[in-house]
């Protein structure tokens, strides 16, 4: 018996009007929209597997999903999808490919608008942060993140996770005009991990928390010791790495 065909999809979405990636009864999700469009074209129910589930309000620039079945041209799916979801690419994958289990890294970006006045264009796409920030302190936090650490402090206490160690291969802050951008790539992320990292680093950058306290959190401290969870609308899934290939450039 031959192996069934597997298709790999790359897609982007604006997460503002979604309750996250995963199907939830009575709520609008990316998974539901995508599976609905696939079912129309393929004329059968389709279940997709995603590389990284995103929370409500979180965006994606190059999310990866897979399903068992023949590829459907991207333009056919986009004709059936709402304007805030777009398939960028649809191609055959090797038999047995899983967008989730075969992924070796995920990369995320968080965008801060640091000017005094708010922006009509960045509304819902970047967190407006007009408070002073110590860039050296933020860079120190990013440097501390690289390596393997226990991120218990950066995910909800009521977590389904069993293992809390994650390997971060890249983490850095950079400036782009009025935007201050944090980028991170790791083997995997836990629920709310990026947003709690941002909320805690903003405390360090704002002088409310010393850098060595942030570093101590990476040794498995409880969630209560870390900072607040930053809003979701500044967070983007940038891309997914496979076969050990990095998403973010090596700095």
N, C-alpha and C positions, 0 to 999 in steps of 0.2 A: 504494500500500500504506500503510495507516494505521500510525502509530507505536504500538508496544506499550505497554500500561499499565505504570506504575512505581508501586510502593508505598513509602512512607516510614514507618518504624517508629521509635518512641521507646521505649527500654527501660531498666530499671534492673537491677543485679545485685550480689550479694554475692560478691566475687571470691575469698574464702578457700579454697574447695574446687575452684577452677578453675586450670588450667595456662595461663591467659590467654585472650584472645579467639580467636586464630587456630587453625584446625583443626590438630591434631597427632596422628599415628597412635598409638593406644594410650593417649592421655591425654584427660581430660575438659576440654572447652573450651566457651565460650559459643557460638561460631559453630556447633559441631556440634549442640548442643542446640536452637538456634533453627532451623537448617536441617532437622533431623529433624522438629520439630513442623510446620513449613511443608509439608514433603513429605507428611506424613500428611493434612493438610487439603486441599492442592491436588492430591494424588495424582500428583505428579511431582517429580523432583529440583529443588531450588531452591538457587541460590547467592546469598548476601547480600554486599553491600559495606558496610563499616563506616566511620564518620567517623574514628575513632581507635582503633587497636589498643591494648588494654591488656595489661600483663604479668601473670604469675601473681600472684594475691593482691591485685590492684588492683580497686577497686570502681567502679561507675558509678551516677550518679543520673539522667542523661538522655543516654544513648548514642543515637546515630542510626545506623540501618542502612537500606539500600534493596535492593529486588529487583525484577526484571521479572516482573510478574504482577498480578492483581487483589488488592485489599486483603482480608485475612482479619480478621474482628472480633477485637479484643484478647482478649476472654473465651474465644474458641475456642482461641487459641494458649496462653493461660495455663492452660487445662485440661490441656494436653499438656506444659507446661514444668515443670521441677522448682521447688521452693519458693524457690530462691536466684536465679531469673531471673523477671522480670515484664515483659510488654509494657504500656506505659502508653498508647500511642496507635498506631493504624494508619490511614493516610489516603492517598488518591491523591496522587501528585506529578506535576509536569509531565513530559512525555515527555523522556527522556534524562537525568533527574535522577540524580545520583550522590551518595550520602551523603558519600563521601570527597572527590571532586574538586570538588564545588560548595561545600564548607565553606570559609568565610573565616576562621574562628578556632575554637580549642578552649580550654576553660577547665578548670582543675584546682584541687583543694583538697587540702591536706595538714593533718592534724589531729594535734596533740601534746597529750597529757594531762600537765600540768605539776605536778600535786600530788604530794606525797611518796608516798602510798599508791597502789597499783595499783587498777584498777577491773574488777569482774567484767562490767559492762555494756559497757565500752569495749574489752574484750579482743578483739583482731583487727580493731578498727575505728579505733583511734588508737594512736600510738606513745607509750608511757609514757616521759616524759623528766623526771626529778626533779632534774636538774642546774641550777644557776643559769644564767640567760640575760640578756644585756644587750639590752633591747628596742630601745634606740636603735641599736645595731649592726645588729640584724636589720632595722630599718626602713631603715637606710642601704643594706643589700644589696638590699632590694626596690626602692628608688628607683633604684639603679644598673642594675637589670634592664630598666627601661622604655626602649624604643627598639630599634634594630636592632644586633645583636651577633653575634660568631662564638662559637658554643657548643661548639667542638671539645673543650674541657676537660670537658664535661658529658655525654659519651656514650662508650660503650666504644671502645677503640682499634681493635678489629676490627669496624668498622662498615660497613654497606652504604650509608651515606649518602655522597653526593658533595658536596652543598652543606651547609654548617654554619651559615649565617646564618639567624637567625630574628628576626622582629619581635614584640616583646612590647608589647602595648598597655595592660596593667594588671598590677600586682604589688603586693601589700600584705599585711601581717600584721595580725591583729585578735584580740582576746580575747573569749572567750565562757565566762564562769565559770572552770572549771579548765582549759579548753581554749585553746591558742594555735593559731591557724589561719592558714595561708598560702594565699593565692589568687593565681592567675596565669592570664592569658589571652594567647595568642599565635597567630600565623597557623598555626603547626604546631609539633610537638615531635618530638624525636629519641628513640631508645630510651634509657630510664633517665634522660632529661634532668631531669625533675622531681625524681627521687629523689637524683641527684647534687647538684643545686642545694640541696636540703634538707640533705643531709649536710655540704655545704661551709658553708652559712649557719649551721648549728649550731656549727661550729668557730669562726666569727666571733663568734657570740653567746656562746660559752663562753670567749672570750679566747685561743683557741689560734691564731688567724689574724687579722691586721689587716684592716680594711675595704678599704684600698687594694690589698691582695693579691687580694681577691675581685674588685675592679673590674678588675685587670689580667688576670684569667682570661678576661674577656669579650672579649679582643682576639685570641682564637684560640690560647691556651696549650694544651699537650698534656694529655691526660687524667691523666697522672701527677702533675700539679701541683694538681689539685682534690681534694676530700675524698672520704670514703667514700660509698657508695650507701646511702641510708636504706632501711629495710625497706618492703615494698610495702603493708602493711595499713593505713597511715595515708593512702594516696593515693586520691582519688576523681576521676573524670571528672565534672565538674559539668554541662557542657552544650556544645553546638556552635552556632556562629554561622553564619548564611547571609546572603548579600546585604549583607555589611558590618555586620550588626547585632551588637552586643556582647552577650555572655552576662553578664558581671560588671557590677555598677553602677559608674558613673563616680564616682570619689572625688576 
